Amino acid sequence: MAEPKMPEHPHLGIADLNEAAGEPSPPGGAEPPTPEHDESLGTMRHSAAHIMAEAVLSLFPDAKIGIGPVIENGFYYDFLLPRALTPDDLAAVEARMREIIAADAPFVRTEVDKEMAKKLLADQPFKVELITEIPDEQVRIYEQHGFADLCRGPHVPSTGKVGAFKLLNVAGAYWRGDERRPMLQRIYGTAWYTQEELDQHLAWLEEAQRRDHRRLGRDLELFFFDPIAPGSPFFLPKGATVYNLMVGFMRELYVKYGYQEVITPQLFSADLWKRSGHYENYRENMYFVESEDREFGLKPMNCPGHCVVFVSRLHSYRELPLRMADFGRLHRYERSGVLSGLTRVRSFSQDDAHIFCRPDQVQEEISALIRMMRETYAAFHLGAPRFTLSLRPEKRVGTDAAWDWAEDTLRQALRGEGIVFEEVPGEGAFYGPKIDTFVKDALGREWQLNTIQLDPNLPERFDLEYVTEDGRHERPLMIHRAVLGSIERFFGVLLEHHAGAFPVWLAPVQAVVIPIADRHTAYAEQVAVELRAAELRVTVDARSERMQAKIRDAQLQKIPYMLVVGDKEQEAGTVTVRHRSGEQQPGTPLGAFKEMAQEAVRERQ
């Protein structure tokens, strides 16, 4: 079979440059991809991104290319194009990519000086910008079929070594993440060794789409977003019920674990944020307003306000540890391009708390926090977490000695609990190191939820003191902690984890009573009244629809129990219980159902 003819690209190729320099083109590429090496899979995906860029340029010769990195399970490439891409365009790009792969052309690598690289990519301004910023005198170029790209590599030996692939979707992305720069079109794709692996991944993506909390939030009437308040969700009655149940659960734990709840302002003078260090280290993530010739900032976190509460009076060592909790609303500026449903918002609340304690109490407090966290995740039907210890970032406050002590204290606390953990340099908060926990959802995706941060710096900045047993004044330590983290984000994670089918205790509607005919409506209402008296959340579907239609609608709404009542049930004082799973229990005494449902709520089944 004849080799597919590849289109010529308008810019110079490596061979042109090497010919001018009197040098041969060196061979390029890495070892062939093998399933035993994850790096090889990443290399293959990176090569697929280059092939995609070549295909797009062959279809849109005037396109300007951005960057095309490997990401989890795939790759993307950014393009400035003359028009918006359509699904038909993606199909055409895929077809051209298959031609390029079938040609099995080598990836050729060379290193050239920056001026020669700029000449080679003169028609690609984004690449020229990147070349200008590279500190090295030499840069690396990869080429296939005359398509040349700035790239560190490596690549597979030839285009034919790329396995099964699929282009997924197109999204907007500002060049270099800056909303002041051009908006590019980002094409996402995925690539795998075999077609079977690709098919499995596409099935996984389909399931993830089915579980997408943004779609479920709309379909289940839980929440919505409106451009009038970007990044700030509107919770509907059902969503507010779930939200408040989460908060209520944490308040139960607060009683059990000895927390006191406070309410602090949302707006503080900029003087507070300067004192805390947020003005210098976190200002770009905050909202500021001017009033009466003063600058004020909306709080992005509660810790400085809690320091103000602590310092409002002198505390004795006998009062420590002082565990201060706050569900206050927080605001953080997130760029519009990164907003993502409930998992990345601008307005949110946390199950936030700060513990002021003595050094000898740190180990015990962290142990209690880990127990509290595990109890929480069990109640929400989440799996065992993975732990990391995030160490000092480059941009931070406090002395190296204070950081040394704080990091070692958290390290010893984790070891004391027998917890296996990974140390992550540079990922700590600017004021202290932290323990982070990651939990996998039903699709195997990992989410960072809990955080425990040990802070020796804010007590120093706010001059916090307590009186010791012998009358001296000492600094307390401050532990920042959240178990759910952002309640909005946790809501989104939990919604996808359960695919909208919340555990009974958390379901916004726990049971719906379905009368078979109009003559059964009065009995249905009577059943609902008795169940509501037992503190169950119950509705009656008295619509004129057929019974099967009502059952189908209740299943679509993920309601745990459907109670069907007709002549037999009305005469016997029973209900036919239909579970969300499809299981049925005909002729169930109302009292028996009530006990069953109450136990499911009580045990958080």
Buried (B, 14 or more C-beta within 10 A) or exposed (E): EEEBEBBEBEBBBBBBBBEEEEEEBEEBBBEEBEEEEEEBBBBBBBBBBBBBBBBBBBBBEEBBBBBBEBEEBBBBBBBBBEEEBEEEBBEBBBEBBBBBBEBBBBBBBBEBEBEBBBBBBEBBBBBBEBBEEEEEEEBBBBBBBBBBBBBEBBBBBBBBBBBBBBBBEBEEBBBBEEEEEBEBBBBBBBBBBEEEBBEEBBEBBEEBEEBBBBBBBBEBEBBEBEEEEEBBBEBBEBBBBBBEBBBEBBBEBBEEBEBEBBEBEEEBEBEBBBBBBBBEBBBEBBBBEEEEEEBBBBBBBBBBBBBBBBBEEEBEBEEBBBBBBBBBEBBBBBBEBEBBBBBBBBBBBBBBBBBBBBEEBBBEBBBBBBEBBBBBBEBBBBEEBBBBBBBBBEEBBBEEEBBEBBBEBBBEBBEEBEBEBEEBEEBBBBBBBBBBBBBBBBEEBEBBBBBBBBBBBBBBBBEBBBBEEEEEEBBBBBBBBBBBBBBBBBBBBBBBBBBBBBBBBBBBBBBBBBBBEEEBBEBBBBBBEBBEEBEBBBBBBBEEEEBEEBBEBBBEBBBBBBBBBBEEBBEEEBBBBBEBEEEEBEEBEBEBBBEBBBEBBEEBE
